[in-house]
Amino acid sequence: MSPFTVAAEMRAVPRSTGFRNGGVSYWFRDVGLPERRAALPGDADYDVCIVGAGYTGLWTAYYLKKARPDLRVAVLEREFAGYGASGRNGGWLSAEFAGSKRRYAATHGKAAVVALQRAMMSSVDEVIAVAGDEGIDADIAKGGMRLVATNPAQKSRLQEEVAELHEWGYWPEDLHLIDPCGEPRLQVDGAVAAAYSPHAARVHPAKLVLGLAAAAERLGADIFEDTPVTEIRPRTGAERACAVSPHGTVRADHVIRATEGFTATLQGQRRQWLPMNSSMIATEPLTDVMWRHIGWERQEVLGDQAHAYCYAQRTADGRIVIGGRGVPYRFGSARDVDGATPPQTIAELWRVLARLFPVAAEVPIVHAWSGVLGVPRDWCPTVNLDPRTGLGWAGGYVGSGVTTSNLAGRTLRDLVLGETTELTQLPWVGRSVRGWEPEPLRWVGTHLVYGLYRGADRRESDRVSRTSRLADIAGRLAGR
């Protein structure tokens, strides 16, 4: 695409008079920023210290306090609860689990991978149940997940994916092909194939994370905000494990790292998980006439089969929120500037919106934002607790963390309490993976891979019937 074309598309994007780029996500703009909790007042001792007040950290604190009310649990957060990916994601509470199922099966067998997938399906209902029990109104609508293909190559991939997942824990009633124009109707322009799974729900990410933080506090967990942790130290001799911050050091029997895309900010962790960037836009509410044309009555979450994929939802107040990859990675594992999104990325997301829903092409965009997610070198999430060092961690969700974080929180609970359960036997527990390459290889490789994926999408848009070889090359380079 020429620079002139890109510039023209940037100018063509309809923006509301109150358009905002970055800062916080639209989700927090909708509910308002929470009042900040106090920072850590100084050195402290706890039974469990959790670093990061996103979904993973808060679920872990919640389940530990539910199981052991007398346990002293602290959560340390650099900004405020939900500031990171937990408050910036697309609101997909789905049973999708990132990572190669064959890699997990190579160490634990196929039955263990099937058990992991079924646990993910149960986790969708677990989140919904906890939200109900705790009075968390997070705009949850369990309408399922619809995946669409908009060209022959995508159709072939979708058919192959459905067939493959039927071998790894999805039964036909859990995921199946449907008529893309069938009932309940969702009019996606150019769709040539579609699949549906009932194991998904739309959620409002900020409402969920704020409600979860409040629930953990009601149970007695201490949440300290504006408390950046710079280093996590293992147990050494008589010295307990600890989390070090400018406000003080917290010593604990167990220190849990729940920092996902921000892991690189910790001393010694720069190459552990690559902070991958994802971006989103939100429209103003669509009119009733537009919704009658589109349908979407079931309010399922929506994704496509492009390599630079998109994910979308119909919000409770009648907007379309849609996301995808923006600037994939910043040199040296650097972060963006408070979620600001490059104009070209906004234009690209708007172009996807206009292509899938032409009737909404002129609806103004009210907000654009970005966030980072954690990617392990083998693209496989992991959860672990080392009883020798007292250190635990979970993450590397590769963009599928809303549900996976709940499973991680319950698994970390069992590991901290020293219990052997079905969850602690799942194949992602204890997985070890090498770090990412040093710079500049990390930056060059990441941008090359995503450039190849975008090139593959352009080739496939010419109605070729097979996946572009560029995508195959990208997959091999990425190690997926």
N, C-alpha and C positions, 0 to 999 in steps of 0.2 A: 504494500500500500504506500503510495507516494505521500510525502509530507503535506502536499497541498490537499490531498483527500482527507488525511487525518485532521488537518486544521479546519476544513469545511465541516467535518462531522462534529468537532468540538463546538463550533459555533451553532450547529443545528440542534444540539441537545437542549430540549425545553427545560428551563429551570424556574422554580417558583421564586417569588419575590423574597421569600425567606430562606432561600437555598443556603445550606451550610455544608462545608467540606471539612471533615475530620473533627477534631475535638473529642467528642464522645460519639458513640453510635446513635443511629436514629432511635434505638430501643431506650437508651437513657435520656435522649431528648424527649421522648414520649412521656416517661414517668418522672423525669426530673432527677438531678443528681442527688444522691443520698448525703445526709449530714455525715461528715467524717468522724470516724471513731478516733479515740485518743491513740497516740503512739505508745510504743513500749516505754514504760517509765524508767527502766534501768535493768540491771542484771536480774535474772529470775530463774527459778527452777520449776520444771513441770515433769509430768510423766511422759507426755508426748508433745513435741513441738512440730507444727506443720508450717512449711514455708510456701506461701501462695494461697490467697483467698479466692480462687476460682472454683469451678465445679468440683475438681478433684479434691482440693484441700477441704472444702466445706462438706462434701459428702463424707470424707473420712472422719472429720470431727463429729459430724452428726451421728454417724453409725457407732463410733466409739463411745460417745456419751449415752446413746440409747442402750448399748450393751453393758456399759460399766459407768453408771452415774458418778461414782466416786473418783473416776480417772481425771487427773488434772491435764487439760488439753489447751494449748495455746496455738493460735493461728497468726502468723506474721505476714503482712501484706505491704508491698512497696507503695501502692496508690490507695485504692479503696476496693472493697469486695466486688468482684465482677468487672474490674477495669479492663482486663485482658480479653482473651478469646471468649470467655464465658459471657461477656456482655456485648460481644461484637459479631457473633456467629449468625448463621441463617435460620436458626430456630428449627433445626431438623432433629427431632427425637426419633431416631430410626435405628433399626437393627443392623445397619451396615457396620461391618468391622474391617478396618483397614489392614493391609498386610497380606502377604502370600500365605494362603492356606497350606500349600505344599511345604513351605518352610517350617511351619509349625508341626505339620504331620511328620516331617523327617525326624523330629526329635521326640514326638509324643504319640504318633500314630493317628490314623484318620478318625477314630472314634472320639479322641480327645478334642479334635478340631470341631467335629459335629457338636459336641457338648458345649464348646465355647460359643458357637453360633446360636444354639438354643438358649444359652444363658443371656446372650444379647437380646433376644426376643423377649425374654422374661423381664429384662431390665427396663424395656420400654414401659411395661405395665407397672413395674416397681416405682419408677419416677412419678407416674400418674397417680399411683396410690398414695405415695408420700405427700404429694402436693395436696391431695384431698384431705388426708389426715391432718396436715399442718395448716390448712386453710390458705394455701398459696394459690391465688388466682393468677395463673400465668397464661391465660387465653389458650388453654390446651384444647385441641380438637383432634381426636384420633381418627383422621380420615384416611390414613395409610400413605403410601408413597407411590407416585407414578413416575416411571422413566420413559422418555420418548426418544425416538430416532427420527431425524429429519432428512436423512439421505440413505441410499442403499448400503453404504459402508457401515454407517451407524446401525442400521437394521441388522446387518449380519453380526455385528458385535453384541447387540442386545440379545439376539437369539442364542448366541454362544454363551453369553453370561448367564442367562436363565438356565440353560442346560447344565452348565458347570456348577452353579450354585445348588442345583438339585442333587448333586453328589456330595455336598458339604453342609448339610443341615437344613436346607430349605426343602420342604415338601411342596408338591404342586399347589396346595392351598395357601402356602406361605409366599409364593411368588409365581406368577404366571403371565403369559402374554395375553393381551386384550385388544379389542378393536380400538384404535386410537381415537375414533369418533363415537365410541359407544357410550352407554350410560353407566354411571352418572357422567354427564358430559363435561369435558374440559377441552375447549377448542384451542389447540396449539397449531398455529399455521405451519403447513408443510410437513406435519407428522405422518410418517409412513409406517410406523410400528410403535407399540407401547407395551409396557409391562406394569403390573400392579402387585404391591405387597401390602397386607393389612397391618404390618408391624411397624408403624410409624405414626407420629403425631406432630402437628404444628405446635410450637410453643413461642412465647414471648421471652427471649433470653434474659433480659434485665429483670423482669418480674420474677422469673424462676430463681435467679441467683440472689436477688435481694431477699426473697422469701426464705431461701435456704439458709442464708446467713442469719436471719432473725431466728429461725428454728434452732440452729446450732447454739446461738446465744441463750435461748430460753432453756436449753438443756444444761447450760453451765459452761460452755466453751468460751474462752477469752479470745476476742479478735482485736488485734492491734493493727491499725492502719498507719499510713505514712511512715512505715518502718521497713526500709530496704535492707534486705539481707545480702551481705557481700561475700560471705563464705560459710560453708557448712563443714564442720570438722567431725571426723569419726571418733568413736570411743578409743581411748588409748590408756591402757593400764587402769588406774583408778579414776581417771578423768572421763566423765560422761561425754556423750556426743553433744554437740552444741551448734547453734546458729548464731552467727556474729552479725551485729548491725551497729550503725553509729550510735544508736540509743541504748545499747547494752547487749549482753550476751545471754541467750537462753540455753540453759543446760537441761538435758532430758534423757530419759532412758532410750527414747526413739526420736529421731529427727526425720521427718518425711519431706522430701522434695516434691512439690506439686507446682512446678513453675512452667511446665509445657514450653511454649515458644520463647519464654524469657530465661530459659536455663543457661543460655550463653553468657548472661550477665554475672553469673556466679564464678568465683575464682576456680580455675582448673576445669571448667565445664564448657569452654568456648566451642569445642568440636563435638560435643556430646550429641545434641540435637540441633539440626539446622532450622533456624527460624524462617519458615516459609510465609510469604505474605498472601493474604486474600482480601478482596475488596467487595463492597456492596453499594447498591443505590436503593433508595426508597422513593416511590412516587407519592404524589398527593392521592387522596381517595378517588377511585374511579366512580363514574356515574352508574346509576342503576341500569341504564340502557347498555352501557359497556359490559356490565356483569352479566346481563341477560345474553349477550352475544358470546362471551367467553365461557360462561357456565361456572365451573369450579365450585359447585354447591357443596361437595364433600370436603373441600378445603384440604385435600391431600397436599403433601409437599411434592415439589416437582423438580426433576433433574433431567438432563439430556445425556447423550452418549458421545458428545464431542470430547476431544482430548483435552482442550482447554475448557473444561466442562462448566456448566452453570448449575446453580441451585436456587430455588425460588419458593416463595409461599404467598398465599393470600392472607393478609393480616386480618385480625378481628375487626379493624375499623375500615376495611375495604381498600387497602393499598396493595400494590405488588412490590415485594422486596426481592431483589435478585442479586446474586453474587457470582464471583468467579475469580480466577487468578488475575492479579494486577502485576506490579513489579514483583517478580517471584522471590527475589533474594537481594539483600543489600550487602555490599562488600564488608568482610570482617564480622559477619553476623550482627550488623548494626540494625537498630530499630528505625521505623519511620518516625516522623515528627508528629506525635500525638494523633495518629490515625489519619493524617492528611492523605488524600488520594490524587495521583497525577491526573491532569485533565484528559490525557489520552485514554487512561483506564476507564474514566467515567464515560467517555464516548464509546468505548468498546462495549461496556455493559449496557449502555442505552441501545446500541445497535442490536445486541442480542434480544433485549426486551422488545424492540420494534419488529424484529424478525419473527419472534414467537407469537407476539400479540400485536399485530398491526393496529388494531382498534385503539390500543393504549399508547401509540407512538407519540401523540401530542400531549399526553398527560405530563405536567411539569414534574421534574425531579426535585424533591425537597431536601434530600440529604445524601451525601456520599461519605464513606468511611472505610478504613482498612484495619486489619489486625494481623497478628502473627500466630502461627500454629507450629507445633514441634514435629520434626521429621527425623526419625532415626536413619542411619545409613542403609539399613535393609528395608526401610519403610514398614516395619512391623512394630506395633505398640507393645509395651512391656510394663509389668508391675513387679516389684520385688521388695524384700526386706532382708538385710544382712544382719543376722543376730550377733555376729562377731563385732561389727562396727557400730551397730545400732542405727544405721542409716537405711532409709527406705525411699522409694520413688515410684512414680507412675506417670505415664504420658507417652508422647510420641504418637498421638492419635491420628495424625495425617488428615485432619479435617473432619473426623467422625467422632468427636469427643463428647457431644452432649449426652449420649447414652453410655458410651464407654467409660466416662468418668464415674458414673454411678456404680458400674460393675467394679471399677478400680477401688472406689471408696469402701465398698463392702469387702473386697478382697484384702485390702490393707488392714481393715478392722480385724479380720481373722488372723492375719499374719502377726500383727502387733500383739494380739491376745494369745498367740502361740497355739492356735487351734488348727487342726488339720480338717479341712472341709472340702466339699466338692469344688468350691471356688478356688481354694489354694492349690488344687490339682490341675487346674486348667493350663493349657500349654503356653500361655503368654507369661506365666509366673516364673520369674527367675531368668528370663531370656537375656542373654548377653550379646552385645553387638559392638563392633569396632566403631571408632569415631569417624567423622568426616575428614576429608583431605584438607591439608593446610591451604591457606590462600597463596597465590591467586587461583589455584586449581578449583577451589570450592565455588568461587564466583563464576569463573569461566564455564565450568561444567554445568552449573545450574541454569545459567542463561542460555547455553547451547541446547540443553535438553528442552527447555520450554519454547525456544525458537523452533526446534524441530517439530514439537507438538503443534504449534500454530501453523507451521507449514503443512503438516499433515491434514489439519482441518481445512485449509484452503484447497488442497488437492481433492479431498473427499467431497467438498461442496460442488465439484464439477460432475457429480453423480456417478463416480466410480463405484463399483460394487464391492471392492475389497479394501481393507484397512491399508492405508498408505505405508510404504516401507519406511518412511521417515519416522513414523510412530514406533515401529519395531526397533529402529536404531536408537531412538530416544529412550525406550524402555531398557535396552541393554546398557546404555551409558549410565542411566540412573540407578541400575541395579535392582529394579523393581521385580 
